[in-house]
């Protein structure tokens, strides 16, 4: 596995002086912990609906979603019954996807359970160690709905939690570095990827999201 400096220099050759401006920046965990859970729930739901759809389409309908889902109050959405969810299928102002609408209620319940134990979902996410970010992905997938694949990681990136994302380019870079030999899905491979990121993070003192993006820039040229 190449040292971080090699990865950085390789990406720099590709992107030039604009490289640093292309890197995402995570929110501090103290700032993340103070975010209102309605915003967390809105962002999580937006990620669920964005999956497989054009993001601009989903975003254009978000005001209507906010109205239909009680301002994204996890408590109110968790109390919605099946008839109320079915009525949303008649609302042509939102995206009428039955599976994702049901997922919204399930994810609201998950958030309430987390908040009961940890004070808020934001505090739980903020307190999760980045050294085991794949563990947080696993918890979201296990306890939530429609949060498998890269959806959990993309959601975390959207709210500002430091995470890497296993895009096709990042996976190709990890394979090239000998970290994995296929797309990591099982626990063993995910832990191997986490270990590589932890090593690069310790060496560079950069956040996971920087390393993830830099890896993607080493592919395809």
Rosetta constraint file for C-alpha pairs under 8 A:
AtomPair CA 1 CA 177 HARMONIC 4.86 0.50
AtomPair CA 1 CA 178 HARMONIC 6.11 0.50
AtomPair CA 1 CA 179 HARMONIC 6.96 0.50
AtomPair CA 2 CA 6 HARMONIC 6.39 0.50
AtomPair CA 2 CA 7 HARMONIC 7.00 0.50
AtomPair CA 2 CA 177 HARMONIC 6.43 0.50
AtomPair CA 3 CA 7 HARMONIC 6.79 0.50
AtomPair CA 3 CA 200 HARMONIC 7.19 0.50
AtomPair CA 4 CA 8 HARMONIC 6.17 0.50
AtomPair CA 4 CA 200 HARMONIC 5.61 0.50
AtomPair CA 4 CA 203 HARMONIC 6.91 0.50
AtomPair CA 4 CA 204 HARMONIC 6.57 0.50
AtomPair CA 5 CA 9 HARMONIC 6.10 0.50
AtomPair CA 5 CA 204 HARMONIC 7.86 0.50
AtomPair CA 6 CA 10 HARMONIC 6.04 0.50
AtomPair CA 7 CA 11 HARMONIC 6.22 0.50
AtomPair CA 7 CA 214 HARMONIC 6.98 0.50
AtomPair CA 7 CA 215 HARMONIC 6.70 0.50
AtomPair CA 7 CA 218 HARMONIC 7.00 0.50
AtomPair CA 8 CA 12 HARMONIC 6.02 0.50
AtomPair CA 8 CA 214 HARMONIC 6.51 0.50
AtomPair CA 9 CA 13 HARMONIC 6.21 0.50
AtomPair CA 10 CA 14 HARMONIC 6.62 0.50
AtomPair CA 10 CA 217 HARMONIC 7.92 0.50
AtomPair CA 10 CA 218 HARMONIC 6.00 0.50
AtomPair CA 11 CA 15 HARMONIC 6.17 0.50
AtomPair CA 11 CA 16 HARMONIC 7.94 0.50
AtomPair CA 11 CA 19 HARMONIC 7.54 0.50
AtomPair CA 11 CA 214 HARMONIC 5.94 0.50
AtomPair CA 11 CA 215 HARMONIC 7.46 0.50
AtomPair CA 11 CA 217 HARMONIC 5.14 0.50
AtomPair CA 11 CA 218 HARMONIC 5.27 0.50
AtomPair CA 12 CA 16 HARMONIC 5.02 0.50
AtomPair CA 12 CA 17 HARMONIC 7.26 0.50
AtomPair CA 12 CA 19 HARMONIC 6.17 0.50
AtomPair CA 14 CA 217 HARMONIC 6.94 0.50
AtomPair CA 14 CA 218 HARMONIC 7.45 0.50
AtomPair CA 14 CA 221 HARMONIC 7.75 0.50
AtomPair CA 15 CA 19 HARMONIC 5.25 0.50
AtomPair CA 15 CA 217 HARMONIC 7.65 0.50
AtomPair CA 18 CA 22 HARMONIC 6.66 0.50
AtomPair CA 19 CA 23 HARMONIC 7.03 0.50
AtomPair CA 23 CA 209 HARMONIC 7.57 0.50
AtomPair CA 23 CA 210 HARMONIC 5.59 0.50
AtomPair CA 23 CA 213 HARMONIC 6.45 0.50
AtomPair CA 23 CA 214 HARMONIC 7.76 0.50
AtomPair CA 24 CA 209 HARMONIC 6.40 0.50
AtomPair CA 24 CA 210 HARMONIC 6.40 0.50
AtomPair CA 24 CA 213 HARMONIC 7.89 0.50
AtomPair CA 25 CA 160 HARMONIC 7.58 0.50
AtomPair CA 25 CA 162 HARMONIC 7.97 0.50
AtomPair CA 25 CA 207 HARMONIC 7.95 0.50
AtomPair CA 25 CA 209 HARMONIC 7.17 0.50
AtomPair CA 25 CA 210 HARMONIC 7.42 0.50
AtomPair CA 26 CA 157 HARMONIC 7.56 0.50
AtomPair CA 26 CA 160 HARMONIC 4.75 0.50
AtomPair CA 26 CA 161 HARMONIC 5.72 0.50
AtomPair CA 26 CA 162 HARMONIC 5.14 0.50
AtomPair CA 26 CA 207 HARMONIC 7.55 0.50
AtomPair CA 26 CA 209 HARMONIC 7.31 0.50
AtomPair CA 27 CA 31 HARMONIC 6.51 0.50
AtomPair CA 27 CA 32 HARMONIC 6.21 0.50
AtomPair CA 27 CA 160 HARMONIC 4.75 0.50
AtomPair CA 27 CA 161 HARMONIC 6.19 0.50
AtomPair CA 27 CA 162 HARMONIC 7.35 0.50
AtomPair CA 28 CA 32 HARMONIC 6.16 0.50
AtomPair CA 28 CA 160 HARMONIC 7.95 0.50
AtomPair CA 28 CA 161 HARMONIC 7.90 0.50
AtomPair CA 29 CA 33 HARMONIC 6.00 0.50
AtomPair CA 29 CA 126 HARMONIC 4.84 0.50
AtomPair CA 29 CA 127 HARMONIC 7.05 0.50
AtomPair CA 29 CA 161 HARMONIC 7.41 0.50
AtomPair CA 30 CA 34 HARMONIC 6.81 0.50
AtomPair CA 30 CA 126 HARMONIC 7.11 0.50
AtomPair CA 31 CA 35 HARMONIC 7.03 0.50
AtomPair CA 32 CA 122 HARMONIC 6.33 0.50
AtomPair CA 32 CA 123 HARMONIC 7.34 0.50
AtomPair CA 32 CA 126 HARMONIC 5.79 0.50
AtomPair CA 32 CA 159 HARMONIC 7.74 0.50
AtomPair CA 32 CA 160 HARMONIC 7.06 0.50
AtomPair CA 32 CA 161 HARMONIC 7.30 0.50
AtomPair CA 33 CA 122 HARMONIC 4.84 0.50
AtomPair CA 33 CA 123 HARMONIC 4.28 0.50
AtomPair CA 33 CA 124 HARMONIC 7.65 0.50
AtomPair CA 33 CA 125 HARMONIC 7.47 0.50
AtomPair CA 33 CA 126 HARMONIC 5.29 0.50
AtomPair CA 33 CA 127 HARMONIC 7.78 0.50
AtomPair CA 34 CA 122 HARMONIC 6.82 0.50
AtomPair CA 34 CA 123 HARMONIC 7.18 0.50
AtomPair CA 35 CA 39 HARMONIC 7.07 0.50
AtomPair CA 35 CA 40 HARMONIC 7.29 0.50
AtomPair CA 35 CA 122 HARMONIC 6.06 0.50
AtomPair CA 36 CA 40 HARMONIC 6.63 0.50
AtomPair CA 36 CA 122 HARMONIC 7.20 0.50
AtomPair CA 37 CA 41 HARMONIC 5.97 0.50
AtomPair CA 37 CA 73 HARMONIC 7.91 0.50
AtomPair CA 37 CA 74 HARMONIC 7.70 0.50
AtomPair CA 37 CA 120 HARMONIC 6.70 0.50
AtomPair CA 37 CA 121 HARMONIC 6.25 0.50
AtomPair CA 37 CA 122 HARMONIC 6.29 0.50
AtomPair CA 38 CA 42 HARMONIC 6.08 0.50
AtomPair CA 38 CA 71 HARMONIC 7.32 0.50
AtomPair CA 38 CA 72 HARMONIC 5.28 0.50
AtomPair CA 38 CA 73 HARMONIC 5.31 0.50
AtomPair CA 38 CA 74 HARMONIC 6.63 0.50
AtomPair CA 39 CA 43 HARMONIC 6.10 0.50
AtomPair CA 39 CA 72 HARMONIC 7.35 0.50
AtomPair CA 40 CA 44 HARMONIC 6.12 0.50
AtomPair CA 40 CA 121 HARMONIC 7.63 0.50
AtomPair CA 40 CA 122 HARMONIC 6.97 0.50
AtomPair CA 40 CA 159 HARMONIC 7.06 0.50
AtomPair CA 41 CA 45 HARMONIC 6.05 0.50
AtomPair CA 41 CA 72 HARMONIC 6.20 0.50
AtomPair CA 41 CA 73 HARMONIC 7.54 0.50
AtomPair CA 41 CA 74 HARMONIC 6.68 0.50
AtomPair CA 41 CA 108 HARMONIC 7.17 0.50
AtomPair CA 41 CA 111 HARMONIC 7.76 0.50
AtomPair CA 42 CA 46 HARMONIC 6.06 0.50
AtomPair CA 42 CA 66 HARMONIC 7.84 0.50
AtomPair CA 42 CA 72 HARMONIC 5.59 0.50
AtomPair CA 43 CA 47 HARMONIC 6.21 0.50
AtomPair CA 43 CA 155 HARMONIC 6.84 0.50
AtomPair CA 43 CA 158 HARMONIC 7.14 0.50
AtomPair CA 43 CA 159 HARMONIC 7.04 0.50
AtomPair CA 44 CA 48 HARMONIC 6.40 0.50
AtomPair CA 44 CA 155 HARMONIC 5.73 0.50
AtomPair CA 45 CA 49 HARMONIC 6.32 0.50
AtomPair CA 45 CA 104 HARMONIC 6.30 0.50
AtomPair CA 46 CA 50 HARMONIC 5.96 0.50
AtomPair CA 46 CA 58 HARMONIC 7.33 0.50
AtomPair CA 46 CA 59 HARMONIC 7.75 0.50
AtomPair CA 46 CA 62 HARMONIC 7.88 0.50
AtomPair CA 47 CA 51 HARMONIC 6.38 0.50
AtomPair CA 47 CA 151 HARMONIC 6.71 0.50
AtomPair CA 47 CA 154 HARMONIC 7.22 0.50
AtomPair CA 47 CA 155 HARMONIC 5.83 0.50
AtomPair CA 48 CA 100 HARMONIC 6.85 0.50
AtomPair CA 48 CA 146 HARMONIC 6.22 0.50
AtomPair CA 48 CA 147 HARMONIC 7.06 0.50
AtomPair CA 48 CA 151 HARMONIC 7.03 0.50
AtomPair CA 49 CA 53 HARMONIC 7.28 0.50
AtomPair CA 49 CA 58 HARMONIC 6.75 0.50
AtomPair CA 49 CA 95 HARMONIC 7.92 0.50
AtomPair CA 49 CA 100 HARMONIC 6.68 0.50
AtomPair CA 50 CA 54 HARMONIC 6.65 0.50
AtomPair CA 50 CA 55 HARMONIC 5.47 0.50
AtomPair CA 50 CA 58 HARMONIC 6.05 0.50
AtomPair CA 51 CA 151 HARMONIC 7.33 0.50
AtomPair CA 53 CA 57 HARMONIC 7.37 0.50
AtomPair CA 53 CA 58 HARMONIC 7.31 0.50
AtomPair CA 54 CA 58 HARMONIC 6.74 0.50
AtomPair CA 55 CA 59 HARMONIC 6.10 0.50
AtomPair CA 56 CA 60 HARMONIC 6.02 0.50
AtomPair CA 57 CA 61 HARMONIC 6.76 0.50
AtomPair CA 58 CA 62 HARMONIC 6.50 0.50
AtomPair CA 58 CA 95 HARMONIC 7.53 0.50
AtomPair CA 61 CA 65 HARMONIC 6.38 0.50
AtomPair CA 61 CA 93 HARMONIC 6.64 0.50
AtomPair CA 61 CA 94 HARMONIC 5.76 0.50
AtomPair CA 61 CA 95 HARMONIC 7.57 0.50
AtomPair CA 62 CA 66 HARMONIC 6.07 0.50
AtomPair CA 62 CA 94 HARMONIC 7.65 0.50
AtomPair CA 63 CA 67 HARMONIC 6.40 0.50
AtomPair CA 64 CA 68 HARMONIC 6.14 0.50
AtomPair CA 64 CA 93 HARMONIC 5.94 0.50
AtomPair CA 64 CA 94 HARMONIC 6.06 0.50
AtomPair CA 65 CA 69 HARMONIC 5.91 0.50
AtomPair CA 65 CA 93 HARMONIC 7.83 0.50
AtomPair CA 65 CA 94 HARMONIC 5.88 0.50
AtomPair CA 66 CA 70 HARMONIC 6.25 0.50
AtomPair CA 66 CA 71 HARMONIC 4.70 0.50
AtomPair CA 66 CA 72 HARMONIC 5.94 0.50
AtomPair CA 67 CA 71 HARMONIC 5.84 0.50
AtomPair CA 68 CA 88 HARMONIC 7.50 0.50
AtomPair CA 69 CA 73 HARMONIC 7.32 0.50
AtomPair CA 69 CA 76 HARMONIC 7.94 0.50
AtomPair CA 69 CA 77 HARMONIC 6.33 0.50
AtomPair CA 70 CA 76 HARMONIC 6.64 0.50
AtomPair CA 70 CA 77 HARMONIC 7.05 0.50
AtomPair CA 72 CA 76 HARMONIC 7.95 0.50
AtomPair CA 72 CA 77 HARMONIC 7.19 0.50
AtomPair CA 73 CA 77 HARMONIC 6.23 0.50
AtomPair CA 74 CA 78 HARMONIC 5.90 0.50
AtomPair CA 74 CA 108 HARMONIC 4.59 0.50
AtomPair CA 74 CA 109 HARMONIC 7.10 0.50
AtomPair CA 74 CA 111 HARMONIC 6.86 0.50
AtomPair CA 74 CA 112 HARMONIC 6.71 0.50
AtomPair CA 75 CA 79 HARMONIC 6.58 0.50
AtomPair CA 75 CA 108 HARMONIC 6.91 0.50
AtomPair CA 75 CA 109 HARMONIC 7.69 0.50
AtomPair CA 75 CA 112 HARMONIC 6.88 0.50
AtomPair CA 76 CA 80 HARMONIC 6.74 0.50
AtomPair CA 77 CA 104 HARMONIC 7.64 0.50
AtomPair CA 77 CA 105 HARMONIC 5.71 0.50
AtomPair CA 77 CA 108 HARMONIC 6.26 0.50
AtomPair CA 78 CA 105 HARMONIC 5.12 0.50
AtomPair CA 78 CA 106 HARMONIC 7.08 0.50
AtomPair CA 78 CA 108 HARMONIC 5.20 0.50
AtomPair CA 78 CA 109 HARMONIC 5.30 0.50
AtomPair CA 79 CA 105 HARMONIC 7.96 0.50
AtomPair CA 80 CA 84 HARMONIC 5.94 0.50
AtomPair CA 80 CA 85 HARMONIC 6.79 0.50
AtomPair CA 80 CA 105 HARMONIC 7.23 0.50
AtomPair CA 81 CA 85 HARMONIC 6.47 0.50
AtomPair CA 82 CA 86 HARMONIC 6.06 0.50
AtomPair CA 83 CA 87 HARMONIC 6.12 0.50
AtomPair CA 84 CA 88 HARMONIC 6.63 0.50
AtomPair CA 85 CA 89 HARMONIC 7.13 0.50
AtomPair CA 85 CA 101 HARMONIC 6.92 0.50
AtomPair CA 85 CA 102 HARMONIC 7.20 0.50
AtomPair CA 86 CA 90 HARMONIC 7.52 0.50
AtomPair CA 86 CA 98 HARMONIC 7.93 0.50
AtomPair CA 87 CA 91 HARMONIC 7.20 0.50
AtomPair CA 88 CA 96 HARMONIC 7.15 0.50
AtomPair CA 89 CA 96 HARMONIC 5.13 0.50
AtomPair CA 89 CA 97 HARMONIC 7.41 0.50
AtomPair CA 89 CA 98 HARMONIC 7.10 0.50
AtomPair CA 90 CA 96 HARMONIC 7.64 0.50
AtomPair CA 91 CA 96 HARMONIC 7.30 0.50
AtomPair CA 92 CA 96 HARMONIC 7.25 0.50
AtomPair CA 96 CA 101 HARMONIC 7.56 0.50
AtomPair CA 97 CA 101 HARMONIC 6.10 0.50
AtomPair CA 98 CA 102 HARMONIC 6.19 0.50
AtomPair CA 99 CA 103 HARMONIC 6.19 0.50
AtomPair CA 100 CA 104 HARMONIC 6.26 0.50
AtomPair CA 100 CA 146 HARMONIC 7.32 0.50
AtomPair CA 101 CA 105 HARMONIC 7.02 0.50
AtomPair CA 102 CA 106 HARMONIC 6.53 0.50
AtomPair CA 103 CA 107 HARMONIC 5.98 0.50
AtomPair CA 103 CA 144 HARMONIC 7.70 0.50
AtomPair CA 103 CA 145 HARMONIC 5.16 0.50
AtomPair CA 103 CA 146 HARMONIC 6.57 0.50
AtomPair CA 104 CA 108 HARMONIC 6.20 0.50
AtomPair CA 104 CA 145 HARMONIC 7.78 0.50
AtomPair CA 105 CA 109 HARMONIC 6.40 0.50
AtomPair CA 106 CA 110 HARMONIC 6.34 0.50
AtomPair CA 106 CA 144 HARMONIC 6.48 0.50
AtomPair CA 106 CA 145 HARMONIC 6.45 0.50
AtomPair CA 107 CA 111 HARMONIC 6.17 0.50
AtomPair CA 107 CA 143 HARMONIC 7.98 0.50
AtomPair CA 107 CA 144 HARMONIC 5.15 0.50
AtomPair CA 107 CA 145 HARMONIC 6.18 0.50
AtomPair CA 108 CA 112 HARMONIC 6.31 0.50
AtomPair CA 109 CA 113 HARMONIC 6.29 0.50
AtomPair CA 110 CA 114 HARMONIC 6.26 0.50
AtomPair CA 110 CA 143 HARMONIC 6.31 0.50
AtomPair CA 110 CA 144 HARMONIC 6.10 0.50
AtomPair CA 111 CA 115 HARMONIC 6.04 0.50
AtomPair CA 111 CA 120 HARMONIC 7.99 0.50
AtomPair CA 111 CA 121 HARMONIC 5.93 0.50
AtomPair CA 112 CA 116 HARMONIC 6.12 0.50
AtomPair CA 112 CA 121 HARMONIC 7.75 0.50
AtomPair CA 113 CA 117 HARMONIC 6.60 0.50
AtomPair CA 114 CA 118 HARMONIC 5.97 0.50
AtomPair CA 114 CA 119 HARMONIC 7.71 0.50
AtomPair CA 114 CA 120 HARMONIC 6.72 0.50
AtomPair CA 114 CA 121 HARMONIC 5.68 0.50
AtomPair CA 114 CA 124 HARMONIC 7.24 0.50
AtomPair CA 115 CA 119 HARMONIC 4.77 0.50
AtomPair CA 115 CA 120 HARMONIC 3.89 0.50
AtomPair CA 115 CA 121 HARMONIC 5.06 0.50
AtomPair CA 115 CA 124 HARMONIC 7.74 0.50
AtomPair CA 116 CA 120 HARMONIC 7.11 0.50
AtomPair CA 118 CA 123 HARMONIC 6.62 0.50
AtomPair CA 118 CA 124 HARMONIC 5.78 0.50
AtomPair CA 119 CA 123 HARMONIC 6.66 0.50
AtomPair CA 119 CA 124 HARMONIC 7.74 0.50
AtomPair CA 120 CA 124 HARMONIC 6.47 0.50
AtomPair CA 121 CA 125 HARMONIC 6.25 0.50
AtomPair CA 122 CA 126 HARMONIC 6.01 0.50
AtomPair CA 123 CA 127 HARMONIC 6.00 0.50
AtomPair CA 124 CA 128 HARMONIC 6.36 0.50
AtomPair CA 125 CA 136 HARMONIC 7.93 0.50
AtomPair CA 125 CA 161 HARMONIC 7.53 0.50
AtomPair CA 126 CA 161 HARMONIC 7.03 0.50
AtomPair CA 128 CA 132 HARMONIC 7.81 0.50
AtomPair CA 128 CA 133 HARMONIC 7.43 0.50
AtomPair CA 128 CA 136 HARMONIC 7.10 0.50
AtomPair CA 129 CA 133 HARMONIC 6.57 0.50
AtomPair CA 130 CA 162 HARMONIC 6.81 0.50
AtomPair CA 130 CA 163 HARMONIC 7.05 0.50
AtomPair CA 130 CA 208 HARMONIC 7.88 0.50
AtomPair CA 131 CA 194 HARMONIC 7.16 0.50
AtomPair CA 131 CA 198 HARMONIC 6.14 0.50
AtomPair CA 132 CA 136 HARMONIC 7.09 0.50
AtomPair CA 132 CA 194 HARMONIC 6.80 0.50
AtomPair CA 133 CA 137 HARMONIC 6.51 0.50
AtomPair CA 133 CA 163 HARMONIC 6.48 0.50
AtomPair CA 133 CA 194 HARMONIC 7.51 0.50
AtomPair CA 134 CA 138 HARMONIC 6.22 0.50
AtomPair CA 134 CA 190 HARMONIC 6.74 0.50
AtomPair CA 134 CA 191 HARMONIC 7.43 0.50
AtomPair CA 134 CA 194 HARMONIC 6.90 0.50
AtomPair CA 135 CA 139 HARMONIC 6.32 0.50
AtomPair CA 136 CA 140 HARMONIC 6.28 0.50
AtomPair CA 137 CA 141 HARMONIC 6.22 0.50
AtomPair CA 137 CA 148 HARMONIC 7.90 0.50
AtomPair CA 137 CA 152 HARMONIC 5.47 0.50
AtomPair CA 137 CA 153 HARMONIC 6.38 0.50
AtomPair CA 138 CA 142 HARMONIC 5.98 0.50
AtomPair CA 139 CA 143 HARMONIC 5.91 0.50
AtomPair CA 139 CA 144 HARMONIC 7.85 0.50
AtomPair CA 140 CA 144 HARMONIC 5.30 0.50
AtomPair CA 140 CA 145 HARMONIC 7.96 0.50
AtomPair CA 140 CA 147 HARMONIC 6.25 0.50
AtomPair CA 140 CA 148 HARMONIC 7.85 0.50
AtomPair CA 140 CA 152 HARMONIC 6.34 0.50
AtomPair CA 141 CA 145 HARMONIC 6.61 0.50
AtomPair CA 141 CA 146 HARMONIC 7.35 0.50
AtomPair CA 141 CA 147 HARMONIC 4.91 0.50
AtomPair CA 141 CA 148 HARMONIC 5.06 0.50
AtomPair CA 141 CA 152 HARMONIC 7.02 0.50
AtomPair CA 146 CA 151 HARMONIC 7.47 0.50
AtomPair CA 147 CA 151 HARMONIC 5.00 0.50
AtomPair CA 147 CA 152 HARMONIC 5.04 0.50
AtomPair CA 148 CA 152 HARMONIC 6.31 0.50
AtomPair CA 150 CA 154 HARMONIC 6.07 0.50
AtomPair CA 150 CA 165 HARMONIC 6.70 0.50
AtomPair CA 150 CA 166 HARMONIC 6.69 0.50
AtomPair CA 150 CA 167 HARMONIC 7.80 0.50
AtomPair CA 151 CA 155 HARMONIC 6.06 0.50
AtomPair CA 152 CA 156 HARMONIC 6.31 0.50
AtomPair CA 153 CA 157 HARMONIC 6.16 0.50
AtomPair CA 153 CA 163 HARMONIC 6.56 0.50
AtomPair CA 153 CA 164 HARMONIC 7.08 0.50
AtomPair CA 153 CA 165 HARMONIC 5.79 0.50
AtomPair CA 154 CA 158 HARMONIC 6.11 0.50
AtomPair CA 154 CA 165 HARMONIC 6.84 0.50
AtomPair CA 155 CA 159 HARMONIC 6.52 0.50
AtomPair CA 156 CA 160 HARMONIC 6.26 0.50
AtomPair CA 156 CA 161 HARMONIC 5.09 0.50
AtomPair CA 156 CA 162 HARMONIC 7.29 0.50
AtomPair CA 156 CA 163 HARMONIC 6.91 0.50
AtomPair CA 157 CA 161 HARMONIC 5.50 0.50
AtomPair CA 157 CA 162 HARMONIC 6.51 0.50
AtomPair CA 157 CA 163 HARMONIC 6.30 0.50
AtomPair CA 162 CA 207 HARMONIC 6.53 0.50
AtomPair CA 162 CA 208 HARMONIC 5.97 0.50
AtomPair CA 162 CA 209 HARMONIC 5.90 0.50
AtomPair CA 163 CA 207 HARMONIC 7.91 0.50
AtomPair CA 163 CA 208 HARMONIC 5.33 0.50
AtomPair CA 163 CA 209 HARMONIC 5.33 0.50
AtomPair CA 164 CA 208 HARMONIC 5.34 0.50
AtomPair CA 164 CA 209 HARMONIC 4.93 0.50
AtomPair CA 164 CA 211 HARMONIC 7.48 0.50
AtomPair CA 164 CA 212 HARMONIC 5.10 0.50
AtomPair CA 164 CA 213 HARMONIC 7.98 0.50
AtomPair CA 165 CA 170 HARMONIC 7.47 0.50
AtomPair CA 165 CA 209 HARMONIC 7.66 0.50
AtomPair CA 165 CA 212 HARMONIC 6.56 0.50
AtomPair CA 166 CA 170 HARMONIC 5.55 0.50
AtomPair CA 166 CA 171 HARMONIC 5.80 0.50
AtomPair CA 167 CA 171 HARMONIC 6.16 0.50
AtomPair CA 167 CA 216 HARMONIC 7.94 0.50
AtomPair CA 168 CA 172 HARMONIC 6.13 0.50
AtomPair CA 169 CA 173 HARMONIC 6.16 0.50
AtomPair CA 169 CA 215 HARMONIC 7.61 0.50
AtomPair CA 169 CA 216 HARMONIC 4.86 0.50
AtomPair CA 169 CA 217 HARMONIC 7.82 0.50
AtomPair CA 169 CA 219 HARMONIC 6.06 0.50
AtomPair CA 169 CA 220 HARMONIC 7.87 0.50
AtomPair CA 170 CA 174 HARMONIC 6.16 0.50
AtomPair CA 170 CA 212 HARMONIC 6.55 0.50
AtomPair CA 170 CA 213 HARMONIC 7.63 0.50
AtomPair CA 170 CA 215 HARMONIC 5.71 0.50
AtomPair CA 170 CA 216 HARMONIC 4.74 0.50
AtomPair CA 170 CA 219 HARMONIC 7.95 0.50
AtomPair CA 171 CA 175 HARMONIC 6.17 0.50
AtomPair CA 171 CA 182 HARMONIC 7.81 0.50
AtomPair CA 171 CA 183 HARMONIC 6.17 0.50
AtomPair CA 171 CA 184 HARMONIC 7.90 0.50
AtomPair CA 172 CA 176 HARMONIC 6.17 0.50
AtomPair CA 172 CA 219 HARMONIC 7.05 0.50
AtomPair CA 173 CA 177 HARMONIC 6.23 0.50
AtomPair CA 173 CA 215 HARMONIC 5.91 0.50
AtomPair CA 173 CA 216 HARMONIC 6.57 0.50
AtomPair CA 173 CA 218 HARMONIC 6.78 0.50
AtomPair CA 173 CA 219 HARMONIC 6.22 0.50
AtomPair CA 174 CA 178 HARMONIC 6.31 0.50
AtomPair CA 174 CA 179 HARMONIC 5.32 0.50
AtomPair CA 174 CA 180 HARMONIC 6.20 0.50
AtomPair CA 174 CA 193 HARMONIC 7.71 0.50
AtomPair CA 174 CA 215 HARMONIC 7.80 0.50
AtomPair CA 175 CA 179 HARMONIC 5.79 0.50
AtomPair CA 175 CA 180 HARMONIC 5.09 0.50
AtomPair CA 175 CA 181 HARMONIC 5.30 0.50
AtomPair CA 175 CA 182 HARMONIC 6.80 0.50
AtomPair CA 179 CA 192 HARMONIC 6.63 0.50
AtomPair CA 179 CA 193 HARMONIC 6.40 0.50
AtomPair CA 179 CA 196 HARMONIC 7.01 0.50
AtomPair CA 180 CA 184 HARMONIC 6.98 0.50
AtomPair CA 180 CA 189 HARMONIC 6.55 0.50
AtomPair CA 180 CA 192 HARMONIC 7.37 0.50
AtomPair CA 180 CA 193 HARMONIC 7.33 0.50
AtomPair CA 184 CA 189 HARMONIC 5.06 0.50
AtomPair CA 184 CA 190 HARMONIC 5.58 0.50
AtomPair CA 184 CA 193 HARMONIC 7.77 0.50
AtomPair CA 185 CA 189 HARMONIC 6.63 0.50
AtomPair CA 185 CA 190 HARMONIC 6.41 0.50
AtomPair CA 186 CA 190 HARMONIC 6.18 0.50
AtomPair CA 187 CA 191 HARMONIC 6.05 0.50
AtomPair CA 188 CA 192 HARMONIC 6.31 0.50
AtomPair CA 189 CA 193 HARMONIC 6.27 0.50
AtomPair CA 190 CA 194 HARMONIC 6.13 0.50
AtomPair CA 191 CA 195 HARMONIC 6.04 0.50
AtomPair CA 192 CA 196 HARMONIC 6.36 0.50
AtomPair CA 193 CA 197 HARMONIC 6.29 0.50
AtomPair CA 194 CA 198 HARMONIC 6.03 0.50
AtomPair CA 195 CA 199 HARMONIC 6.20 0.50
AtomPair CA 196 CA 200 HARMONIC 6.32 0.50
AtomPair CA 197 CA 201 HARMONIC 5.90 0.50
AtomPair CA 197 CA 208 HARMONIC 6.77 0.50
AtomPair CA 197 CA 211 HARMONIC 7.39 0.50
AtomPair CA 198 CA 202 HARMONIC 6.11 0.50
AtomPair CA 199 CA 203 HARMONIC 6.20 0.50
AtomPair CA 200 CA 204 HARMONIC 5.95 0.50
AtomPair CA 200 CA 205 HARMONIC 7.98 0.50
AtomPair CA 200 CA 211 HARMONIC 7.42 0.50
AtomPair CA 201 CA 205 HARMONIC 5.28 0.50
AtomPair CA 201 CA 206 HARMONIC 5.50 0.50
AtomPair CA 201 CA 207 HARMONIC 6.39 0.50
AtomPair CA 201 CA 208 HARMONIC 6.57 0.50
AtomPair CA 201 CA 211 HARMONIC 7.45 0.50
AtomPair CA 202 CA 206 HARMONIC 7.79 0.50
AtomPair CA 206 CA 210 HARMONIC 6.39 0.50
AtomPair CA 206 CA 211 HARMONIC 6.99 0.50
AtomPair CA 207 CA 211 HARMONIC 6.69 0.50
AtomPair CA 208 CA 212 HARMONIC 6.08 0.50
AtomPair CA 209 CA 213 HARMONIC 6.22 0.50
AtomPair CA 210 CA 214 HARMONIC 6.08 0.50
AtomPair CA 211 CA 215 HARMONIC 6.07 0.50
AtomPair CA 212 CA 216 HARMONIC 6.46 0.50
AtomPair CA 213 CA 217 HARMONIC 6.46 0.50
AtomPair CA 214 CA 218 HARMONIC 6.78 0.50
AtomPair CA 215 CA 219 HARMONIC 7.36 0.50
